[in-house]
Amino acid sequence: MRAWREGMRRVNRAPAVLLGVWALTLLVSLPLTAVVRGMLAQHLGSSLAADTAASGVNYDWMQEFSDQATGLGVTFKPTIIGFGAVLDNLSAFMDDIERPVVIVGAASFYILLWIFVAGGVIDRYARDRATRAHGFFASSGVFFFRFLRLAAVQWIVYAFLFGWMHPWLFDRLYPRMTHETSVERTAFVARVALYLVFGVLIAAATMIFDYAKVRAVVEDRRSMIGAITGALGFIRRNCGAAVSLFLANFALFVIVAGLYALVAPGAGRTGASMWIGFAIGQLYVIGRLWVKLVFWASETALFQNRLAHAGYVARPEPTWPDSPAADAI
């Protein structure tokens, strides 16, 4: 698909954007890592368990630590090792499992940062040329409060999906579907079918809000309700292309996750193997962020190809220091 290839080209032509969002992710995660490290060091001390924990995985000690841990410490369990962390996050997302308050707080702060940079990222891909730091952050600042209003609508939609639709599907409908079922395979298929239904609803909401962001940036829209309406109209008129593009991007994510599953490290040991494992993990994070950026870039390319032209953005590109403020000085 032309828009998919164009999106990957635009992302690959702007490596600074990818490195920037990776650095953003790393900076948010470092304080959490430091807190968990302090908890582990305090619990292990100079015990014999410290030596076995450093040389591999001590499941008995991890269970002991998990039983007495609070807050962020409860997340330290075997499922965080290697590809297990990906599956654990996916399971928590699809089953609507609550996370510790500190994790929710950090995730909320991370989302807020993404809301800020989203305008600059999409503007950069829409123009398909370097906008420099002043142009990037100028666009980020312009669209930050607009996207905050959009995020309020998103919160309402996702609160409905996870607060009402998810319980209805899995706590009410699923027991009815399997009430008289004695075959475990049938119950499993029924649950997978409900996962697919719920996943389609999440995907549809994600696609609508993505195109709302794209329309807001490309057309310089101030009304986020208007941007959502415009996104719905664009998807309706270009349903086949929009859905095909989403599936292509989702397949790209599956490929990246699959590659990580093949090379994901285990617990490892101290020394070189630990740093190799860390590097592989960070490469996966970069790959996952690259896929997210390809989503935005390819959706922007599709919108421009259908309703405008490549590189078209209604809002003039910010220039510095040629501005009224600079002239006043």
N, C-alpha and C positions, 0 to 999 in steps of 0.2 A: 504494500500500500504506500502511495506516494507520501501522504502526511506522516506515516510512521517513520519512513526513512528520513524525511525532512526533519522530524523531531529529533532523531538520534544525531543527525548532522549538526543541528543547532546546539545541542547539548555538548557534543564533542568539540565544537568550536569555541566553547566558553568554559574551559577547565577551571577557571578561577571561581566560577559559581559553585561547581561541585565541591571543590576544596573548601570553599567558604562554609557551605552547609555541613560538610563533614566536621570542620573545626567547631562549628556551633554545636553539633551533636556531642562531640568529645568533651567540650567544656561543660555542658550540662551534666554529663555522666560522671565526670571526675569527682565532684564533691560527694556524690553518692558512693562512689567506689572508696573514697577515703574514709567515710563513715563505717562502711562494712569492714574495711581493713582494721580499723580501730577496735571494732567489736570482736573480730576474730583474734587479734593479737591479745586482747584482754582475756578472752576465754581460754585460749591455748596456753598462754604464759610460757613457761619453760618445761611443760609436761612432755611425756613420751608421745602423746598424741600429736604434738607439734611436729615431731620428726616424721611420723607416718603421713600426716596431712601434707607435708612439704614434698614427700616422695611419691605421692599418688593420691588416691581417694580413700579416705577412712569413713565408710558409710555409717559405722556405729557412732563415731564422733559427730558426724554431720547430723544424725538423728538426735543425739543428745543436745547439740547446739540449737537445733530447730525447736526442740521442746521447750527450751527456756528463753528463746529469743523473743524480742518484741520489736514492733515498728519495722524498720528496714531489714532487720536481721532475719525475719521470717522468710525473706525471698532467697536466702542462701540455702539451697537444697540441690540434690543431684541433677534436677532438670535444667539447671542453668549451664551445665557443661556441654560444650560443643553445639551440635544441631538440636539438642534437647531444648535449648532456650527458645529456638524458633517455634518448635511444636508447642511448648508451654505457653508462649504468648498467643499463638493461634487458638489454642484450646480455651484460654482465658477470654479471648475476644468473642469466639463463637458461643461459648457457654455463659457469657456475661458474669464472669467470676470477679468478685471484688478484690481490689488490691489494697495494700496498706496506704494509709492517708499520706505518708511521705512520698510514696510512689505517685499517687494521684496528683499531689502538689507539684512534683517535679515534672510530670507529664503535662500538666496544665501550663506551667511556665514554658516548657518546650514548645507547646502548641502556640502560645502567645508569641514566641520568637518567630515561628513559622508564619504566623499571620502578618508579622511585620515585614519579613523579607519576601513574602509571596508577591507583592506588587512589583518589587524590583526584579525578581526572577522572571516573572511572566513578561514584564516590559522589555527585559534584555532579550528574551527569546523572540518576542514579537518583532522587535526592530532588527534582529539578526545582525547586529553590529555592536561593537564595544560602546558602552555608555559610561565607562569609567566609574570610579567610586562615587563621585558627586551625583552623577545621573542615577546610579543604582539606588543610593540612599534617598535621593529626592523622590523617586518613584515609590520607594518603600514607605516614606513618610506620608505621601499624598494618599495612598490607598490603605494605610493602616487603619484609620478610623472607619473607612467604608467597609473594609473586610471584617472589622469588629462587629459592625451591624449585621453583616452577612453571617458571621459566626453565631450570633444570637439566634438567627433563624435555623442554622444548622443544629444548634443545641436542642431546639424544640423538636426538630425532626428526629434526631438521633435519640432523644429522650423518649419519644413515642415508640421508636423501633425497639429500643432495648428495655424500656420500662413497661410497655404494654404488649407489643407484638411478640417479642421473644418469650415472655411468660405464657402468652396465649398459645404459641406454637408448641413449646416444649413442656409446659406444665399442665396444659389442658387438652390440646389436640392430640399430642403424642400418646398420653395414657389411654385416650379413647380409641386411637388407632390400634394400639397393641393390647387392649384389654383382654381379648380372647385369643391372643397369639401365644402359642406354645413353642414356636420355632424361633430361636435366637437370631437366626439369619434374617428372618422377616422383620423383626424388631429393629435390627441394625439397618436394613434397607430403608425402613420408614424414617428412622432418625436422620440418615444421610439425605433423604429427600427433603426433609424439613430444613436441614442445614443449607441445602441448595436454594430453597425458597427464601430463607432468611438472607443468604449471601447475595441473591439477585436483588433483593430490596436494598441492601447496603450498597451494592454496586450502582444501582440506579440513582440513589441519593448522592453518592460520591460523584458520579458523572454530571449530574445536574449542577451541583455546586462548583465543580471544576470549570464547567463552561460558563457559569455565572461570573467566576473570577476572570476568565479569559475575555468575556464580553465587557466587563467593567474596565479592564485595562486597555484593551484595543480600542474601544469606543469612548473611553473616558466617561463612563457612566457614574453618576452620583447616587442614583437610587438603586439600592440593592434588591428591592422588590422588582424593579424594572429589569435588573440584570438576571434575576431568577426567571422571570417571565420570558425574557429574551432567550435564555438558555433552553427553556422548555420548547419554545418555538423552533429553535435551531435544531434540537435533537429530533423533534417531530418531523421536520422537513428533511432531515438527513439521517434518519434512524439507522439505515443499513450501514452507512459509513461510520457513524459515531459508535455503534455497537461493535462493528468489526475492529475499529481502532482500539476500543477498550479491551476486547478479547486478545488482540495482538500484544498490547502492553501487559496484560495480565499473564500471558504466556511467557513474556520476557521475564517477569518476576519469578514465575515457576522455574524457569531455566536457571536463573541466578541462585534461587534457593536450592535447586537440585544439585548444582555444582558445589555449593557449600556443604550440602549433606554428604557428598562424596569425599571431601577433603577436610571436613570439620575435625579439629583435634579433640582428643580426649582430655583427661585431667592433666596428663603430662607431669613433668618434674620441674624443679628449679633449674635455672641456667638457660642454655640456648633453646631448649625445647619449649620453655615457658614463653619466651619472646617470639618464637616462631608461631606458637599458637595464638598469641596476641595479634601478631601481624595478619594471620589468616582471618581472624575475627574482624579486624578492622577493614580488610579488603572486602569482606562480605557486607559490612556496613556501608562502605563506599558504593558497592554494587547495588545495594538496595536503594540508596539515595539517588544513584544514577537512574534507576528505573522510575522513581517518583518524578524526577526532573523530565525524563522522556515522556511521561504521561502529560505533563503540562505543556512541554514544547510541541508535542505532536498534536495535541488538542488545539493549541494556538495556530499551528500550521493548517490544520483542517478548516478551522473557522476562517482564517484569512483566505485560503484557497477558494472557499465557497462564497464568501460575502464581500471580500475586498481583494487585496493582493498581498503577496509576500512583503513583509517589512512595513506594512501600513499600521500606523498607530495614530489615533486622532489627536492625542495630547502632544504638543510640541516637546521635543527632546530638551530636557533641562541643560542649560549651559552655565558655566562658572568660569570667571567671576562676572560675566556679562549679564547682570541682573539689575533691577531697579535699586535694590539695597546697595549694590556695589557702586552704582552711579551716585547715590546719595552720599556715600562715603567720599 
